[in-house]
Amino acid sequence: MTGTVTGTDRTDLTLLVVEDDPAGVLAVPELLDAADAAGTRVRIRTARNLTEAERLLTDDVHCVLVDLSLPGPRAGDDPLAPLRHILRLAPRHAVLALAASADAELAAEAVRVGAQDHLFREELDGRLLSRAIRYAVERKRADAVQVKLAESRLRAQENARLERGLLPTPLLEGSDLRFAAHYRPGRSRALLGGDFYDVVRTPDGTVHAMIGDVCGHGPDEAALGVELRIAWRALTFAGLCGDELLSTMQQVLEHERESEEIFATLCTVDIAPDGRRAGLCLAGHPSPLIARQGRAARLLPYEDGGPALGLLPRARWPRRQVELGGAWSLLMYTDGLIEGRSAGPDSPRLGQDGMVDMINRQLTEGLRGEELLEAAVTEVRSLNGGELTDDVAVLALERDRTRG
């Protein structure tokens, strides 16, 4: 049985009527034929029982009209069992409940359990039915949008909590060094990218700092960065340093990466307990920048660095001893800080020389710690002429007094 209501809007809706004798008491097509459909065209399908309804309930059905007096499987004395059955079969469809006016309480309960609206058989006419169908469909669509928005917000909140929990908590208790960090992932609306860093103080008083960058910008790279950071902390507390540490880190990378093309750059610094000297290892990573008291900032030596982790199976990473002095600032960063443009989209990249000039100017202005890092990242974005596409991590360690 079919029936239609046509109008100027040519919007098609399909109604499935589930009623024991649709042709007898409820002549839906005739009702709709007599209605002012306000531009809506409704096609009708009818089912005489729940089994037939399940067969006819396809994705192109927009609304289901369920007669609450419909015979069917009932859970005990639950008169809404047929409706509940339809709601389980059609979680994405709009559902209308049809009841006798004497069953007003039952009709209201039908809405509470999930129907979009209820109609009374004795008051039903074509205009009311047509409008109820349209409103039910729109209400169901609005409800679905709200559910998706709520789920999206919950996922975003969960991801934010997870990513915040994965960011490192520096362990520097007992050290006179000051620490600051700034992290800006390249992925839109993400808190964590493929860059990673950490700082810890071991029981002998040595301060170990690390910063690294997994190639790529997606969630898989972010997860690998977290794994490498955790491995670095564990290996550092186990007493590994220099080439031995990086060789083991490479093994972790090779085991955890999804593709042999994935690699990671890394820079490690171990600062002696007296704070005046440090060991430096570079694995394909930009060299840190040091600013000593009364002297301009410059890059630490980088000629003896080794390759990025994951590129060569038997690579070596020499540890270079560097003198820091009494009072100094050490800036470690990922290449996102230097690969942006120097004056807009078509200009040359900022590069390490441009970064050193920028940091020297900001140091001259008296910026230190978190203010320096925030100003550096802000200026890099401004010079780039827009948001940076690469992750940026930058950290600073400072020693502001001379010890004997």
N, C-alpha and C positions, 0 to 999 in steps of 0.2 A: 504494500500500500504506500502511495506517495502523495504528497501535496506540497504546494509551494505558495509563498507570498512574495511578490516582486515589488520593486520600487526603483527609484532612480539611482541608488547607491550600488547596486549590483553586488553587494557583499553576500556571500553564500554562507549559510550556517546549516549544519546537519543535526537534527534532533532524533534521538533514539527514545521511543516511548516503550516503557516496560509496564504492561498492564494486562490483566488476565483476559479481558475481552475488549480490546481497543475499539472495535467496530460497533460495540453495543452501546455502552454508556458514554464513553469519551470519544467523540468523533473529531480527533485532532486536525486532520486535513481540512474538514469543513469549517472548523473554528478559524483556522488560519486563513482560509480562502476569504472569509468574511471580514478579516481584520485589516486595519490600517497598519501596514508593516513598517512604516517609517523608513523605507528604503532597504529593508532587509529581506532577503529571499531565504526561506527555510525549507529544507528538504526533510522529509519524514521517513524514519524507519520504525517498524514496530516489532516488538518481541512479546510473546505470550507467557514466557517464563524466564527464569534466570539462566538456564542452559542456552536458550536461544539468544538471550541478551549477550552472553559472553561471546557467542559466535559473531554477532553483529557489531560488537563494540570495537571498531577499528580506529585507526589514528585520525581518520577524517571526520569522526563524530565530535561535535563541539559541546553538546549538552545531552544529558540523560534525564528524562522525566520518569520518576519511579512512583508507582501507585503503592501507598503504604498498606493497602489491603491485599497486596499481591500474595498469593500462597507461595510458600517456599520453605527452605530449611530454616528452622527457628532454634535459637539457643535457649532452651528452657521456654520461658514465657515471654521472651523478648519480641515485641511486635515490630521492632526495627531491624531484625536480623536480615531480611532481604535488602534493605537499604544499606546496611553495613557491608553486605556482600558486594553490592554494586560499587560502593566507595573503595573497597579493596581492589576490585577489578579495574576501576577507572580513577586512579589517583590524580591524573592530569586533566580530567574532564570536569566541566561544570555539571552539577547535579541539582535537580529540582525535585521536591517531594510533593506528592499529590495526596490530599486527605479529605475526609468529610469534615464539614464545619463543626460537627459535634466532637471531633477529635483534635481540637485546637491545641491542647497540651501536648499530644503526640506529635503534631506538626512542628511545634516549637522545639521539641526535643530533637526532631530530625535535623533542624538547623544546627543545634548545639553539637551533634555528633559529626557534622561535616557537610550537610547540604548547603548550597548557596542561598536557597530561599524555599518557602513552601507556598502552595496554592490550595485553595479550597474548591472542591469539585462543584459545589452549588453556585459559587460566584464566578466561575471561570467563563471568560468569553475570549474571542479571538484577539482583541486588542491587548488584554491583560496577559494572555499567554505569550504573544509575540514580544511584548515589552519585557516580560520575565525572563524569556530566553536570552534576549540581548544583554540584559543586566547581569544575568548569572554568568554568561560567558566573559563579560568584561571584568566582573568581580573575581572570577577565577584567575584570569590573566593577571590582574593586579596583585592577587594573593601570591601567585607564582613569582612575580617580580620581587615582591617583598621578601619571600623566602630565599630567593637567590641572593638578594642584597644582604640579608642577615647572614647567610652562609658565607658569603664573600667577606663580610666584616669579621666573622669569627675566624675564618682561615687567615686573614691578614693579621689579626691579633695574635693567633697562635704562632704564625711565622715570625712576627716581631718578637714575641717572647722567646722563641727558640733561637733566633739569630742573636738577640741580646745576650742570651745565656752562652752562646758560642764565642762571643768576643772575649778576649783574654782579660784576666785580672792580674796586673803586674804584682810580683812578689818582691818587694824591695825593703822589707822591714830590717832595720838596723843599718841601712845605707844612708850616707849624706847626699846622695845624688837626687836631683829632682827630675821627675818624669812627666812628660806630656805626650799625647797622641791625638791624631785627627784621622778619621776614616771616612771615606766617601765612595761607596760602590757605584760602578757605572750602570748597573741594571736599574731600570726604572722601578721605584717604590720598594727597592730591596734595602736591607740593612747590612747585608754581608755579601762580599764579592770574592774573587779569587785571590786577592791580596791578604796577607796575614802577617802578624807580628807578635812578639812576646818579650817580656823582660823578667828575669828572675835573679835572685841573689842566693848563691849556694852557701853552705855552712862555713866555708873557708873565707867568706867575705868577698869573693869575686862576683861582680855583676855581669851577667850574660844578657845580651840583647840580640834580637834577631828580627829581620824583616824579609818577606818573600813574596813571590808573585807566581801563581799558576797561570799558564797561558790559557786564554779564553775568559769568558765573562758570565757563564751560566751558573745555575744552581749546583751542577756536578762539580764545576771548578771550585765553587765556594766550599762544598763539602770536603773536597780533597785538600784545600787550604787549611781547613780546621784539623783534619787528620795529621797533616804535616806539622802544624803548630803543636799539637798535643804530643806528637812523637818527639819533637825537638825538646820540649820541656822535660819529658821523661828521660830522654837520653842525657840531657844536661845534668839533671840531678843524679843520674847514674855515674857521672864523672867523665863522660865523653866530651871531646873538644876537637876543634880543627878538622883535619882530614878524616879522622876516625868517625867523628860525628856525622860529617857530610856524606861519607860513604854509606853509613847506615841509613841516613835519611834517603839516599838514592834508592836503597833497597825497598824502603817503605813506599816510595813513590811508584816504583816499578810494579810492586805487588798490588797497589790500590788503584792505579789509573785504569781507565776504561780503554785507552788506546795507546799504542806505542808512540804516537805522535805527541802525546801530552808531556810537557816538561815544566819545570819550575825553576825560577831564579831565586837566589838566596844570598843574604849578607848576614854574617854573624860577627859580633864583637864581644870579646871577653875582657872586662876592665879589672885590672888588678885591685886588691883590697886598698892600696894606698891612693887609688884614683889617678895616678900619674902616667900610666902606660896601659896599653891594651894590645890584644891580639886580634887581627883582622883576617877574615876569610871571605872571599867572594866567589860565588858560583854563578857566573853570567849576570851578575846584578850590578847596578850602578854603585859606585863607591860613596861612602858617607861624606858629609861635609862637616868640617870642624872649624869652630871659631874660638881662638884663644884670646885671652885678655889682652887688649891693646893692639890686636892684630886683625887683619881682614880675614873673613872666612875663606877657606879653600877646600878642595877635595883631598881626601886621604889618598895615599898611593894605590893605584889599581892595576899596575902593569903585570903583577904576578897572580892574577885571579885565574880560577879554573872555569870549566864550562858549566852551563846550567845543569841541574839535576835531571837525569833521564835521557841525556843526549848520547853520552859515551859510556859503555859498560865498565871500563876500567880506568875511569878518570881519577885524577888526584887534585886536591885542593890545598895548596900550601897556605900555612898560617904566617902572616907577616906581623912582626912586632912594630908598633908605632908609639911614639912619645906624645902624650897628651898635655903634660904640664900641670900647673897648679890649679888654675881656674879656666874652664873651657865649656863650650856647648857643642854637642855632637848631634847632627841631624841625619837621620836615616829615612829613606823614602823609596817608594816604588816608581816605576817609569811613567806612571800616569801623571806625575808632577812635572815631568820635563818634556812629554811628547805632545802637549797641547801647542797650539799656534801662538806665535809671539805678537801678532797684531791682526787678528781676524782670520777668517776661513782660508784665504789663499796665501797667507804669509808663511815664512819658514817656521819650523818648530822652535820652541823655546830653548830646548837643549840644556845640558849641564852648565855651560857658561852663562847662559841667560838666567838660569836659576841662581847661580852663585851671585851674580850682580844684584838680582832681586833681593836675596836674603841679606846681603851686605847693606843694602839701602834700608831694609826694615830693621836690621840690628842698629844701624845708626840712629833710627827714629826711636830707639829704646824698647823695641818689642822683644819679649822673651816668652818662653814656655808656650802655653796654649794660645796666647794672643798672637805670637809669631806664627804658629802653625795655621791658625784660622786666617790670618792675613795673607799668608803665602798661598793657600788654596783658593781664597777669594780672588786674589790678583791673577792667579793662573787661569781661572775661569773667565775673568774679565778680558785678559789678553787673548784668550782663545776665541772670544766673540760669542760665547754660549756655553752650554753645559758640556762637560768633559765626557767622552764616551768610554774612557778607560777607568778602571778602579784607581783610587788614590789612597795610599796609606802613608803617613809620615809620622815619625816619632822623634822626640828630642830628649836627650839626657844632658843635664847640666851639673857642673860642679863649680860653685861660686866662692870657694875659699881655699887658701893654700894650706896644706898640711905638711908637717915635717917629713 
